[in-house]
Amino acid sequence: MTSSSKANSSTEARDPREELPDHLGALRAFALSLTRNSASADDLVQDTIVKAWSNIEKFERGTNLRAWLFTILRNTFYSDRRKRKREVADPEGIHAASLYEKPAHDGRLAMNDFVVAFDQLSPEHREVLTLVGASGFSYEEAAGMMGVAVGTVKSRANRARARLAEMLGLEEGEDILSGSDRNSLAVMGKSGVAAA
Amino acid sequence: MYSDMADEKPKSSIRDQINQNLKKVYEEALQEEVPDRFKDLLAQLKAKEGEK
């Protein structure tokens, strides 16, 4: 089928839609990181494919097709979410995290503990970590996809990592919580303001 | 063996641990087989395009 010879000018002449099959796996992985549910992830990928197909003329040839597809997917995800008004806005995952119990561990992270903690993050935090931490996009590319400034991506990623570390009882999180709770809250509040 | 060093750079090692786990989660998702419905959908879209 599609031999991904990412060679030269031949890719320019080609209809980018021909390349969609190459990106299905990555789209689905990204959708899973946002939804944490395979049925919703599949629906999201389906909507993304249809939108990409019918708006392909808006894709700028020579730019990163995967980044363009990821942008459609995440925009679809957030607009669906806004439509479901019943859902309480919890961008920092504060409510979700309050129901969560820290795992006991010996300093080395168990995969399962990590997954459970990752599930507790807000989609915004899972998104930024997936883009810059897992799928190898640069901060600049992530900023373009998320429609925010590069600095916002960096601070959001830092806060997401800090929250994970805190939930997992790793040292960085322990640092945040050391001293009185009031101090730690003040610190987090400040960084939150600077970041958002 | 590396415990002394780990004390000096706790932040970067936590960051590494988190990144490694993020990659694992993502790669596990990538390894899942892509459902046929997407290939079918692409075939349908393509067929529709041909009718025009």
gemmi code that builds the backbone of each chain (N, CA, C; Angstrom):
import gemmi

chains = {
    "A": [
        ("MET", (0.839, -1.202, 0.000), (0.000, 0.000, 0.000), (0.870, 1.247, 0.000)),
        ("THR", (0.790, 2.012, 1.063), (1.550, 3.253, 1.089), (2.951, 2.991, 1.612)),
        ("SER", (3.874, 2.878, 0.729), (5.259, 2.789, 1.170), (5.660, 4.197, 1.572)),
        ("SER", (5.988, 4.353, 2.842), (6.213, 5.721, 3.311), (7.607, 6.216, 2.937)),
        ("SER", (7.825, 6.330, 1.674), (9.072, 6.932, 1.224), (8.909, 8.435, 1.339)),
        ("LYS", (9.443, 8.958, 2.428), (9.251, 10.383, 2.695), (10.275, 11.180, 1.899)),
        ("ALA", (10.414, 10.821, 0.681), (11.485, 11.376, -0.108), (11.287, 12.839, -0.492)),
        ("ASN", (10.828, 13.082, -1.646), (11.044, 14.405, -2.228), (9.804, 15.088, -2.778)),
        ("SER", (9.938, 15.666, -3.890), (8.882, 16.467, -4.463), (7.652, 15.632, -4.816)),
        ("SER", (7.833, 14.322, -4.926), (6.688, 13.481, -5.286), (5.590, 13.572, -4.233)),
        ("THR", (5.985, 13.810, -2.956), (4.984, 13.942, -1.909), (4.139, 15.195, -2.126)),
        ("GLU", (4.705, 16.186, -2.724), (3.985, 17.450, -2.942), (2.857, 17.286, -3.943)),
        ("ALA", (3.148, 16.514, -4.952), (2.169, 16.339, -6.016), (1.032, 15.430, -5.562)),
        ("ARG", (1.340, 14.587, -4.606), (0.385, 13.595, -4.164), (-0.738, 14.223, -3.344)),
        ("ASP", (-1.924, 13.671, -3.501), (-3.033, 14.120, -2.665), (-2.724, 13.715, -1.222)),
        ("PRO", (-2.698, 14.681, -0.289), (-2.365, 14.329, 1.095), (-3.337, 13.309, 1.694)),
        ("ARG", (-4.524, 13.228, 1.115), (-5.499, 12.270, 1.643), (-5.027, 10.831, 1.492)),
        ("GLU", (-4.167, 10.637, 0.496), (-3.585, 9.298, 0.303), (-2.741, 8.882, 1.504)),
        ("GLU", (-2.290, 9.883, 2.239), (-1.403, 9.583, 3.369), (-2.151, 9.363, 4.685)),
        ("LEU", (-3.454, 9.575, 4.658), (-4.204, 9.436, 5.910), (-4.005, 8.074, 6.597)),
        ("PRO", (-3.979, 6.969, 5.839), (-3.798, 5.676, 6.519), (-2.530, 5.603, 7.368)),
        ("ASP", (-1.502, 6.343, 6.971), (-0.242, 6.316, 7.734), (-0.388, 6.945, 9.117)),
        ("HIS", (-1.426, 7.731, 9.305), (-1.552, 8.492, 10.548), (-2.635, 7.956, 11.480)),
        ("LEU", (-3.341, 6.924, 11.028), (-4.478, 6.430, 11.827), (-4.051, 5.951, 13.216)),
        ("GLY", (-2.937, 5.232, 13.278), (-2.474, 4.711, 14.560), (-2.133, 5.834, 15.527)),
        ("ALA", (-1.437, 6.842, 15.025), (-1.051, 7.973, 15.879), (-2.279, 8.773, 16.303)),
        ("LEU", (-3.228, 8.942, 15.378), (-4.454, 9.665, 15.720), (-5.198, 8.952, 16.838)),
        ("ARG", (-5.238, 7.630, 16.710), (-5.966, 6.862, 17.708), (-5.250, 6.932, 19.063)),
        ("ALA", (-3.924, 6.864, 19.045), (-3.169, 6.947, 20.298), (-3.387, 8.311, 20.962)),
        ("PHE", (-3.395, 9.363, 20.158), (-3.630, 10.706, 20.696), (-5.061, 10.810, 21.232)),
        ("ALA", (-6.016, 10.267, 20.475), (-7.414, 10.297, 20.914), (-7.577, 9.544, 22.233)),
        ("LEU", (-6.879, 8.433, 22.370), (-6.948, 7.671, 23.623), (-6.377, 8.466, 24.782)),
        ("SER", (-5.325, 9.234, 24.512), (-4.730, 10.002, 25.597), (-5.681, 11.107, 26.067)),
        ("LEU", (-6.529, 11.589, 25.171), (-7.496, 12.619, 25.564), (-8.729, 12.010, 26.220)),
        ("THR", (-9.257, 10.959, 25.629), (-10.530, 10.418, 26.110), (-10.371, 9.347, 27.181)),
        ("ARG", (-9.293, 8.610, 27.153), (-9.028, 7.474, 28.048), (-10.136, 6.437, 27.929)),
        ("ASN", (-10.693, 6.313, 26.753), (-11.796, 5.379, 26.554), (-11.802, 5.012, 25.082)),
        ("SER", (-11.731, 3.713, 24.761), (-11.473, 3.380, 23.363), (-12.672, 3.653, 22.458)),
        ("ALA", (-13.901, 3.506, 22.994), (-15.065, 3.797, 22.148), (-15.106, 5.281, 21.786)),
        ("SER", (-14.886, 6.154, 22.773), (-14.888, 7.595, 22.489), (-13.722, 7.966, 21.597)),
        ("ALA", (-12.583, 7.302, 21.803), (-11.411, 7.597, 20.976), (-11.700, 7.255, 19.521)),
        ("ASP", (-12.331, 6.118, 19.292), (-12.643, 5.721, 17.915), (-13.625, 6.685, 17.258)),
        ("ASP", (-14.623, 7.126, 18.010), (-15.567, 8.105, 17.456), (-14.842, 9.395, 17.087)),
        ("LEU", (-13.923, 9.782, 17.952), (-13.166, 11.011, 17.721), (-12.288, 10.890, 16.474)),
        ("VAL", (-11.667, 9.748, 16.309), (-10.836, 9.530, 15.116), (-11.713, 9.549, 13.865)),
        ("GLN", (-12.868, 8.907, 13.965), (-13.798, 8.885, 12.824), (-14.177, 10.307, 12.404)),
        ("ASP", (-14.572, 11.140, 13.380), (-14.947, 12.528, 13.071), (-13.762, 13.278, 12.474)),
        ("THR", (-12.583, 13.003, 12.994), (-11.379, 13.676, 12.497), (-11.113, 13.310, 11.036)),
        ("ILE", (-11.256, 12.037, 10.707), (-11.026, 11.600, 9.334), (-11.994, 12.300, 8.381)),
        ("VAL", (-13.269, 12.331, 8.766), (-14.272, 12.949, 7.897), (-13.973, 14.434, 7.705)),
        ("LYS", (-13.642, 15.113, 8.802), (-13.334, 16.547, 8.698), (-12.088, 16.787, 7.859)),
        ("ALA", (-11.074, 15.975, 8.077), (-9.829, 16.151, 7.328), (-10.084, 15.921, 5.844)),
        ("TRP", (-10.856, 14.891, 5.554), (-11.136, 14.555, 4.154), (-11.848, 15.709, 3.444)),
        ("SER", (-12.851, 16.259, 4.115), (-13.658, 17.265, 3.425), (-13.053, 18.660, 3.495)),
        ("ASN", (-12.008, 18.831, 4.307), (-11.362, 20.157, 4.394), (-9.919, 20.123, 3.917)),
        ("ILE", (-9.612, 19.121, 3.118), (-8.217, 18.898, 2.774), (-7.598, 20.093, 2.040)),
        ("GLU", (-8.432, 20.878, 1.385), (-7.882, 22.046, 0.669), (-7.317, 23.078, 1.655)),
        ("LYS", (-7.721, 22.954, 2.939), (-7.184, 23.896, 3.938), (-5.821, 23.455, 4.457)),
        ("PHE", (-5.436, 22.247, 4.116), (-4.117, 21.782, 4.537), (-3.048, 22.388, 3.639)),
        ("GLU", (-2.055, 22.975, 4.270), (-0.983, 23.608, 3.521), (0.067, 22.571, 3.159)),
        ("ARG", (0.174, 22.311, 1.888), (1.118, 21.278, 1.445), (2.532, 21.586, 1.899)),
        ("GLY", (3.238, 20.545, 2.239), (4.612, 20.732, 2.676), (4.725, 20.924, 4.181)),
        ("THR", (3.585, 21.211, 4.840), (3.633, 21.304, 6.301), (3.324, 19.923, 6.878)),
        ("ASN", (3.389, 19.857, 8.194), (3.259, 18.570, 8.874), (1.798, 18.099, 8.900)),
        ("LEU", (1.519, 17.058, 8.116), (0.143, 16.557, 8.031), (-0.332, 16.012, 9.374)),
        ("ARG", (0.582, 15.304, 10.061), (0.171, 14.738, 11.357), (-0.218, 15.842, 12.328)),
        ("ALA", (0.544, 16.924, 12.346), (0.218, 18.033, 13.251), (-1.143, 18.632, 12.885)),
        ("TRP", (-1.404, 18.715, 11.590), (-2.696, 19.260, 11.133), (-3.839, 18.353, 11.588)),
        ("LEU", (-3.651, 17.051, 11.437), (-4.676, 16.089, 11.848), (-4.883, 16.109, 13.363)),
        ("PHE", (-3.786, 16.189, 14.094), (-3.885, 16.254, 15.559), (-4.656, 17.507, 15.985)),
        ("THR", (-4.435, 18.615, 15.258), (-5.138, 19.851, 15.589), (-6.638, 19.679, 15.409)),
        ("ILE", (-7.022, 19.052, 14.289), (-8.451, 18.803, 14.062), (-9.008, 17.925, 15.174)),
        ("LEU", (-8.258, 16.899, 15.514), (-8.742, 15.954, 16.530), (-8.943, 16.637, 17.879)),
        ("ARG", (-7.949, 17.418, 18.304), (-8.096, 18.025, 19.636), (-9.155, 19.125, 19.641)),
        ("ASN", (-9.269, 19.862, 18.530), (-10.330, 20.877, 18.469), (-11.709, 20.223, 18.515)),
        ("THR", (-11.845, 19.098, 17.827), (-13.117, 18.363, 17.856), (-13.412, 17.871, 19.267)),
        ("PHE", (-12.371, 17.343, 19.905), (-12.541, 16.847, 21.267), (-13.040, 17.949, 22.212)),
        ("TYR", (-12.371, 19.112, 22.170), (-12.761, 20.176, 23.108), (-14.105, 20.786, 22.757)),
        ("SER", (-14.434, 20.853, 21.460), (-15.732, 21.450, 21.155), (-16.866, 20.479, 21.506)),
        ("ASP", (-16.634, 19.176, 21.331), (-17.636, 18.195, 21.798), (-17.839, 18.320, 23.295)),
        ("ARG", (-16.722, 18.531, 23.973), (-16.768, 18.586, 25.420), (-17.540, 19.825, 25.894)),
        ("ARG", (-17.317, 20.926, 25.190), (-18.057, 22.137, 25.558), (-19.546, 21.951, 25.330)),
        ("LYS", (-19.877, 21.177, 24.293), (-21.300, 20.970, 23.990), (-21.989, 20.153, 25.070)),
        ("ARG", (-21.235, 19.241, 25.654), (-21.826, 18.457, 26.747), (-21.755, 19.285, 28.010)),
        ("LYS", (-22.730, 20.167, 28.158), (-22.625, 21.189, 29.194), (-22.634, 20.630, 30.600)),
        ("ARG", (-23.183, 19.452, 30.730), (-23.301, 18.898, 32.078), (-21.942, 18.680, 32.741)),
        ("GLU", (-20.951, 18.520, 31.896), (-19.629, 18.234, 32.455), (-19.075, 19.459, 33.191)),
        ("VAL", (-18.591, 19.237, 34.396), (-18.042, 20.335, 35.180), (-16.645, 20.672, 34.650)),
        ("ALA", (-16.410, 21.965, 34.473), (-15.081, 22.374, 34.027), (-14.069, 22.087, 35.129)),
        ("ASP", (-13.032, 21.371, 34.787), (-12.031, 20.992, 35.788), (-10.676, 20.914, 35.097)),
        ("PRO", (-10.249, 22.046, 34.527), (-9.068, 21.989, 33.663), (-7.804, 21.532, 34.366)),
        ("GLU", (-7.717, 21.765, 35.654), (-6.508, 21.348, 36.365), (-6.662, 19.969, 36.991)),
        ("GLY", (-7.812, 19.372, 36.793), (-8.011, 18.035, 37.336), (-8.081, 18.017, 38.855)),
        ("ILE", (-8.440, 19.152, 39.436), (-8.430, 19.251, 40.894), (-9.502, 18.366, 41.515)),
        ("HIS", (-10.687, 18.413, 40.935), (-11.757, 17.585, 41.475), (-11.416, 16.103, 41.331)),
        ("ALA", (-10.979, 15.735, 40.136), (-10.649, 14.333, 39.885), (-9.554, 13.853, 40.837)),
        ("ALA", (-8.554, 14.698, 41.034), (-7.425, 14.278, 41.851), (-7.807, 14.138, 43.320)),
        ("SER", (-8.851, 14.857, 43.732), (-9.227, 14.789, 45.142), (-9.808, 13.419, 45.486)),
        ("LEU", (-10.224, 12.678, 44.482), (-10.795, 11.354, 44.727), (-9.731, 10.258, 44.632)),
        ("TYR", (-8.509, 10.684, 44.462), (-7.453, 9.756, 44.114), (-6.569, 9.465, 45.314)),
        ("GLU", (-6.141, 8.215, 45.443), (-5.246, 7.844, 46.535), (-3.838, 7.581, 46.037)),
        ("LYS", (-2.886, 8.180, 46.686), (-1.485, 7.980, 46.308), (-1.069, 6.523, 46.432)),
        ("PRO", (-0.342, 6.012, 45.457), (0.126, 4.635, 45.580), (1.309, 4.563, 46.543)),
        ("ALA", (1.479, 3.413, 47.172), (2.685, 3.170, 47.961), (3.696, 2.541, 47.025)),
        ("HIS", (4.875, 3.082, 46.966), (5.874, 2.492, 46.075), (7.260, 2.690, 46.657)),
        ("ASP", (8.222, 2.034, 46.025), (9.577, 2.022, 46.578), (10.493, 2.998, 45.850)),
        ("GLY", (9.923, 4.036, 45.245), (10.769, 5.022, 44.585), (10.842, 4.779, 43.088)),
        ("ARG", (10.525, 3.580, 42.680), (10.524, 3.281, 41.250), (9.065, 3.186, 40.831)),
        ("LEU", (8.761, 3.863, 39.742), (7.373, 3.922, 39.332), (6.885, 2.607, 38.729)),
        ("ALA", (5.745, 2.160, 39.199), (5.108, 1.029, 38.536), (4.215, 1.578, 37.437)),
        ("MET", (4.258, 0.914, 36.309), (3.492, 1.355, 35.150), (2.012, 1.545, 35.475)),
        ("ASN", (1.493, 0.598, 36.229), (0.074, 0.652, 36.520), (-0.277, 1.886, 37.359)),
        ("ASP", (0.566, 2.197, 38.341), (0.349, 3.399, 39.153), (0.383, 4.630, 38.272)),
        ("PHE", (1.322, 4.608, 37.332), (1.443, 5.760, 36.443), (0.168, 5.948, 35.633)),
        ("VAL", (-0.321, 4.848, 35.070), (-1.523, 4.941, 34.234), (-2.711, 5.457, 35.038)),
        ("VAL", (-2.840, 4.957, 36.270), (-3.945, 5.403, 37.115), (-3.838, 6.905, 37.392)),
        ("ALA", (-2.620, 7.379, 37.674), (-2.419, 8.805, 37.929), (-2.648, 9.633, 36.662)),
        ("PHE", (-2.165, 9.119, 35.550), (-2.336, 9.817, 34.262), (-3.820, 10.014, 33.968)),
        ("ASP", (-4.616, 8.993, 34.273), (-6.068, 9.075, 34.066), (-6.698, 10.205, 34.881)),
        ("GLN", (-6.081, 10.536, 36.011), (-6.651, 11.571, 36.873), (-6.386, 12.982, 36.370)),
        ("LEU", (-5.412, 13.121, 35.494), (-5.087, 14.459, 34.993), (-6.242, 15.002, 34.162)),
        ("SER", (-6.296, 16.310, 34.032), (-7.273, 16.908, 33.124), (-6.844, 16.555, 31.697)),
        ("PRO", (-7.804, 16.548, 30.757), (-7.436, 16.301, 29.355), (-6.390, 17.294, 28.860)),
        ("GLU", (-6.462, 18.542, 29.336), (-5.483, 19.556, 28.920), (-4.069, 19.145, 29.330)),
        ("HIS", (-3.965, 18.574, 30.521), (-2.656, 18.133, 30.986), (-2.214, 16.860, 30.272)),
        ("ARG", (-3.144, 15.954, 30.042), (-2.774, 14.736, 29.299), (-2.357, 15.110, 27.887)),
        ("GLU", (-3.063, 16.085, 27.330), (-2.749, 16.509, 25.964), (-1.330, 17.045, 25.862)),
        ("VAL", (-0.997, 17.979, 26.729), (0.318, 18.624, 26.604), (1.434, 17.602, 26.843)),
        ("LEU", (1.222, 16.712, 27.790), (2.260, 15.715, 28.061), (2.386, 14.711, 26.923)),
        ("THR", (1.278, 14.384, 26.306), (1.326, 13.446, 25.184), (2.038, 14.083, 23.996)),
        ("LEU", (1.731, 15.346, 23.748), (2.338, 16.001, 22.591), (3.836, 16.200, 22.774)),
        ("VAL", (4.237, 16.769, 23.908), (5.661, 17.086, 24.048), (6.463, 15.986, 24.744)),
        ("GLY", (5.797, 15.169, 25.559), (6.542, 14.159, 26.293), (6.589, 12.817, 25.595)),
        ("ALA", (5.536, 12.499, 24.841), (5.447, 11.151, 24.279), (5.545, 11.105, 22.762)),
        ("SER", (4.843, 12.007, 22.081), (4.807, 11.834, 20.631), (5.883, 12.638, 19.916)),
        ("GLY", (6.712, 13.332, 20.699), (7.912, 13.920, 20.117), (7.731, 15.220, 19.362)),
        ("PHE", (6.626, 15.903, 19.564), (6.480, 17.222, 18.956), (7.273, 18.242, 19.776)),
        ("SER", (7.718, 19.300, 19.103), (8.426, 20.354, 19.819), (7.406, 21.228, 20.557)),
        ("TYR", (7.913, 22.048, 21.481), (7.029, 22.981, 22.168), (6.354, 23.912, 21.158)),
        ("GLU", (7.103, 24.299, 20.134), (6.557, 25.206, 19.122), (5.414, 24.539, 18.353)),
        ("GLU", (5.660, 23.290, 17.957), (4.604, 22.560, 17.232), (3.375, 22.365, 18.111)),
        ("ALA", (3.619, 22.002, 19.372), (2.505, 21.799, 20.297), (1.726, 23.100, 20.470)),
        ("ALA", (2.456, 24.218, 20.558), (1.800, 25.518, 20.720), (0.893, 25.799, 19.525)),
        ("GLY", (1.385, 25.479, 18.334), (0.587, 25.673, 17.132), (-0.674, 24.825, 17.157)),
        ("MET", (-0.537, 23.577, 17.561), (-1.701, 22.685, 17.604), (-2.704, 23.114, 18.655)),
        ("MET", (-2.180, 23.543, 19.825), (-3.060, 23.884, 20.933), (-3.591, 25.309, 20.825)),
        ("GLY", (-3.025, 26.082, 19.902), (-3.492, 27.458, 19.725), (-3.140, 28.351, 20.897)),
        ("VAL", (-2.011, 28.104, 21.533), (-1.561, 28.937, 22.655), (-0.094, 29.308, 22.447)),
        ("ALA", (0.418, 30.184, 23.324), (1.817, 30.592, 23.218), (2.744, 29.471, 23.684)),
        ("VAL", (3.972, 29.510, 23.187), (4.961, 28.495, 23.564), (5.160, 28.468, 25.085)),
        ("GLY", (5.196, 29.659, 25.691), (5.378, 29.743, 27.143), (4.252, 29.035, 27.894)),
        ("THR", (3.060, 29.131, 27.352), (1.912, 28.458, 27.979), (2.068, 26.945, 27.907)),
        ("VAL", (2.577, 26.465, 26.772), (2.803, 25.025, 26.636), (3.810, 24.556, 27.684)),
        ("LYS", (4.887, 25.320, 27.816), (5.933, 24.936, 28.767), (5.411, 24.930, 30.198)),
        ("SER", (4.708, 25.991, 30.564), (4.255, 26.047, 31.954), (3.165, 25.013, 32.204)),
        ("ARG", (2.325, 24.777, 31.197), (1.284, 23.762, 31.383), (1.926, 22.378, 31.526)),
        ("ALA", (2.948, 22.132, 30.718), (3.637, 20.835, 30.805), (4.303, 20.673, 32.171)),
        ("ASN", (4.889, 21.748, 32.658), (5.532, 21.680, 33.973), (4.529, 21.411, 35.084)),
        ("ARG", (3.394, 22.097, 34.984), (2.377, 21.874, 36.012), (1.814, 20.465, 35.935)),
        ("ALA", (1.660, 19.980, 34.709), (1.146, 18.616, 34.542), (2.124, 17.603, 35.135)),
        ("ARG", (3.426, 17.816, 34.880), (4.434, 16.916, 35.440), (4.455, 16.995, 36.963)),
        ("ALA", (4.340, 18.223, 37.480), (4.355, 18.397, 38.934), (3.157, 17.695, 39.563)),
        ("ARG", (2.013, 17.784, 38.888), (0.823, 17.152, 39.439), (0.955, 15.623, 39.427)),
        ("LEU", (1.513, 15.126, 38.332), (1.756, 13.680, 38.263), (2.705, 13.249, 39.370)),
        ("ALA", (3.806, 13.994, 39.507), (4.809, 13.654, 40.509), (4.190, 13.674, 41.896)),
        ("GLU", (3.338, 14.658, 42.102), (2.684, 14.796, 43.396), (1.754, 13.602, 43.645)),
        ("MET", (0.961, 13.265, 42.642), (0.036, 12.142, 42.799), (0.781, 10.841, 43.030)),
        ("LEU", (1.947, 10.726, 42.393), (2.702, 9.481, 42.485), (3.613, 9.459, 43.705)),
        ("GLY", (3.629, 10.578, 44.444), (4.478, 10.627, 45.624), (5.953, 10.620, 45.284)),
        ("LEU", (6.298, 11.172, 44.119), (7.707, 11.298, 43.765), (8.267, 12.535, 44.440)),
        ("GLU", (9.585, 12.626, 44.468), (10.208, 13.669, 45.278), (9.804, 15.092, 44.932)),
        ("GLU", (9.684, 15.338, 43.642), (9.351, 16.691, 43.231), (8.026, 17.112, 43.865)),
        ("GLY", (7.081, 16.173, 43.834), (5.783, 16.423, 44.445), (5.919, 16.602, 45.940)),
        ("GLU", (6.790, 15.790, 46.533), (7.019, 15.891, 47.967), (7.570, 17.274, 48.310)),
        ("ASP", (8.449, 17.780, 47.443), (8.991, 19.124, 47.661), (7.872, 20.145, 47.706)),
        ("ILE", (6.972, 20.002, 46.766), (5.870, 20.950, 46.696), (5.058, 20.911, 47.984)),
        ("LEU", (4.908, 19.712, 48.515), (4.060, 19.565, 49.690), (4.811, 19.709, 51.005)),
        ("SER", (6.147, 19.807, 50.935), (6.882, 19.921, 52.186), (6.643, 21.294, 52.801)),
        ("GLY", (6.885, 21.400, 54.087), (6.561, 22.641, 54.762), (5.062, 22.659, 55.000)),
        ("SER", (4.545, 23.808, 55.355), (3.121, 23.834, 55.645), (2.335, 23.808, 54.342)),
        ("ASP", (1.142, 23.326, 54.447), (0.278, 23.282, 53.275), (0.022, 24.676, 52.720)),
        ("ARG", (-0.002, 25.637, 53.634), (-0.283, 26.989, 53.187), (0.823, 27.490, 52.244)),
        ("ASN", (2.082, 27.225, 52.671), (3.196, 27.623, 51.810), (3.100, 26.998, 50.441)),
        ("SER", (2.821, 25.706, 50.437), (2.808, 25.009, 49.161), (1.688, 25.535, 48.283)),
        ("LEU", (0.571, 25.841, 48.899), (-0.536, 26.369, 48.103), (-0.164, 27.713, 47.501)),
        ("ALA", (0.526, 28.537, 48.304), (0.936, 29.845, 47.806), (1.860, 29.683, 46.610)),
        ("VAL", (2.789, 28.756, 46.727), (3.729, 28.512, 45.636), (2.990, 28.074, 44.387)),
        ("MET", (2.083, 27.115, 44.566), (1.373, 26.605, 43.410), (0.480, 27.670, 42.807)),
        ("GLY", (-0.131, 28.482, 43.680), (-1.007, 29.537, 43.188), (-0.242, 30.506, 42.315)),
        ("LYS", (0.943, 30.869, 42.777), (1.753, 31.819, 42.023), (2.130, 31.269, 40.652)),
        ("SER", (2.649, 30.038, 40.685), (3.084, 29.481, 39.405), (1.877, 29.302, 38.493)),
        ("GLY", (0.738, 29.015, 39.104), (-0.468, 28.850, 38.298), (-0.841, 30.134, 37.595)),
        ("VAL", (-0.757, 31.245, 38.302), (-1.108, 32.529, 37.708), (-0.136, 32.886, 36.590)),
        ("ALA", (1.143, 32.705, 36.887), (2.149, 33.034, 35.890), (1.971, 32.173, 34.649)),
        ("ALA", (1.511, 30.955, 34.884), (1.450, 29.993, 33.790), (0.237, 30.183, 32.898)),
        ("ALA", (-0.902, 30.233, 33.512), (-2.138, 30.217, 32.726), (-2.282, 31.488, 31.937)),
    ],
    "B": [
        ("MET", (23.596, 2.349, 43.747), (24.820, 2.759, 43.080), (24.762, 4.233, 42.692)),
        ("TYR", (23.623, 4.616, 42.128), (23.489, 5.998, 41.679), (22.720, 6.860, 42.669)),
        ("SER", (22.529, 6.331, 43.864), (21.624, 7.045, 44.757), (22.146, 8.432, 45.105)),
        ("ASP", (23.473, 8.584, 45.216), (24.019, 9.910, 45.521), (23.711, 10.895, 44.399)),
        ("MET", (23.915, 10.422, 43.199), (23.651, 11.288, 42.056), (22.173, 11.640, 41.974)),
        ("ALA", (21.360, 10.654, 42.291), (19.912, 10.888, 42.213), (19.516, 12.005, 43.173)),
        ("ASP", (20.227, 12.080, 44.303), (19.906, 13.134, 45.248), (20.232, 14.521, 44.687)),
        ("GLU", (21.275, 14.553, 43.906), (21.661, 15.848, 43.366), (20.698, 16.363, 42.305)),
        ("LYS", (20.166, 15.440, 41.535), (19.321, 15.857, 40.419), (17.945, 15.212, 40.475)),
        ("PRO", (17.221, 15.435, 41.565), (15.934, 14.743, 41.659), (14.967, 15.172, 40.555)),
        ("LYS", (15.020, 16.433, 40.191), (14.022, 16.913, 39.237), (14.169, 16.256, 37.882)),
        ("SER", (15.415, 16.200, 37.378), (15.563, 15.646, 36.048), (15.260, 14.163, 36.044)),
        ("SER", (15.554, 13.472, 37.139), (15.274, 12.041, 37.111), (13.776, 11.781, 37.194)),
        ("ILE", (13.079, 12.620, 37.930), (11.618, 12.482, 37.967), (11.037, 12.766, 36.589)),
        ("ARG", (11.597, 13.801, 35.979), (11.144, 14.155, 34.645), (11.383, 13.004, 33.659)),
        ("ASP", (12.574, 12.387, 33.780), (12.884, 11.242, 32.921), (11.919, 10.089, 33.161)),
        ("GLN", (11.693, 9.829, 34.430), (10.766, 8.730, 34.749), (9.390, 8.997, 34.174)),
        ("ILE", (8.941, 10.244, 34.321), (7.621, 10.589, 33.798), (7.608, 10.460, 32.281)),
        ("ASN", (8.649, 10.979, 31.647), (8.695, 10.895, 30.178), (8.743, 9.453, 29.686)),
        ("GLN", (9.526, 8.633, 30.372), (9.582, 7.223, 29.965), (8.213, 6.570, 30.049)),
        ("ASN", (7.513, 6.877, 31.126), (6.188, 6.285, 31.287), (5.193, 6.839, 30.282)),
        ("LEU", (5.304, 8.133, 29.994), (4.420, 8.727, 28.982), (4.617, 8.030, 27.642)),
        ("LYS", (5.887, 7.806, 27.320), (6.180, 7.144, 26.047), (5.626, 5.737, 26.024)),
        ("LYS", (5.744, 5.055, 27.149), (5.217, 3.685, 27.212), (3.704, 3.669, 26.989)),
        ("VAL", (3.012, 4.589, 27.669), (1.555, 4.656, 27.524), (1.195, 4.927, 26.064)),
        ("TYR", (1.912, 5.873, 25.475), (1.611, 6.258, 24.084), (1.942, 5.114, 23.129)),
        ("GLU", (3.093, 4.487, 23.361), (3.484, 3.415, 22.443), (2.578, 2.195, 22.546)),
        ("GLU", (2.105, 1.940, 23.754), (1.144, 0.842, 23.889), (-0.106, 1.124, 23.068)),
        ("ALA", (-0.547, 2.377, 23.118), (-1.731, 2.748, 22.333), (-1.436, 2.633, 20.834)),
        ("LEU", (-0.222, 3.019, 20.456), (0.159, 2.942, 19.035), (0.166, 1.503, 18.528)),
        ("GLN", (0.518, 0.586, 19.440), (0.622, -0.806, 19.011), (-0.723, -1.492, 18.846)),
        ("GLU", (-1.746, -0.883, 19.397), (-3.071, -1.479, 19.209), (-3.417, -1.447, 17.727)),
        ("GLU", (-4.106, -2.484, 17.313), (-4.437, -2.556, 15.897), (-5.466, -1.486, 15.534)),
        ("VAL", (-5.262, -0.864, 14.398), (-6.211, 0.150, 13.945), (-7.494, -0.550, 13.485)),
        ("PRO", (-8.633, -0.165, 14.065), (-9.878, -0.843, 13.690), (-10.172, -0.721, 12.184)),
        ("ASP", (-10.773, -1.767, 11.639), (-11.096, -1.781, 10.207), (-12.030, -0.641, 9.809)),
        ("ARG", (-12.837, -0.188, 10.778), (-13.840, 0.833, 10.418), (-13.194, 2.068, 9.799)),
        ("PHE", (-11.946, 2.352, 10.186), (-11.306, 3.556, 9.634), (-10.871, 3.344, 8.192)),
        ("LYS", (-10.371, 2.145, 7.917), (-10.000, 1.855, 6.530), (-11.255, 1.808, 5.656)),
        ("ASP", (-12.318, 1.233, 6.210), (-13.596, 1.193, 5.476), (-14.095, 2.609, 5.205)),
        ("LEU", (-13.990, 3.442, 6.242), (-14.449, 4.826, 6.106), (-13.667, 5.549, 5.010)),
        ("LEU", (-12.362, 5.367, 5.007), (-11.541, 6.021, 3.976), (-11.921, 5.523, 2.579)),
        ("ALA", (-12.188, 4.221, 2.488), (-12.587, 3.657, 1.196), (-13.913, 4.262, 0.734)),
        ("GLN", (-14.840, 4.427, 1.695), (-16.142, 5.027, 1.371), (-15.993, 6.465, 0.899)),
        ("LEU", (-15.162, 7.216, 1.633), (-14.963, 8.626, 1.275), (-14.360, 8.730, -0.122)),
        ("LYS", (-13.451, 7.835, -0.392), (-12.793, 7.839, -1.679), (-13.791, 7.503, -2.793)),
        ("ALA", (-14.638, 6.513, -2.536), (-15.635, 6.095, -3.525), (-16.602, 7.235, -3.824)),
        ("LYS", (-17.015, 7.932, -2.758), (-17.929, 9.069, -2.925), (-17.314, 10.145, -3.808)),
        ("GLU", (-16.033, 10.389, -3.534), (-15.295, 11.391, -4.292), (-15.290, 11.046, -5.785)),
        ("GLY", (-15.151, 9.748, -6.070), (-15.110, 9.287, -7.446), (-16.412, 9.521, -8.182)),
        ("GLU", (-17.542, 9.475, -7.434), (-18.856, 9.658, -8.060), (-19.069, 11.067, -8.566)),
        ("LYS", (-18.414, 12.018, -7.912), (-18.660, 13.423, -8.233), (-18.252, 13.791, -9.651)),
    ],
}
model = gemmi.Model(1)
for chain_id, residues in chains.items():
    chain = gemmi.Chain(chain_id)
    for i, (resn, *xyz) in enumerate(residues, 1):
        res = gemmi.Residue()
        res.name, res.seqid = resn, gemmi.SeqId(i, " ")
        for name, pos in zip(("N", "CA", "C"), xyz):
            atom = gemmi.Atom()
            atom.name, atom.element = name, gemmi.Element(name[0])
            atom.pos, atom.b_iso = gemmi.Position(*pos), 0.0
            res.add_atom(atom)
        chain.add_residue(res)
    model.add_chain(chain)
structure = gemmi.Structure()
structure.add_model(model)
structure.setup_entities()
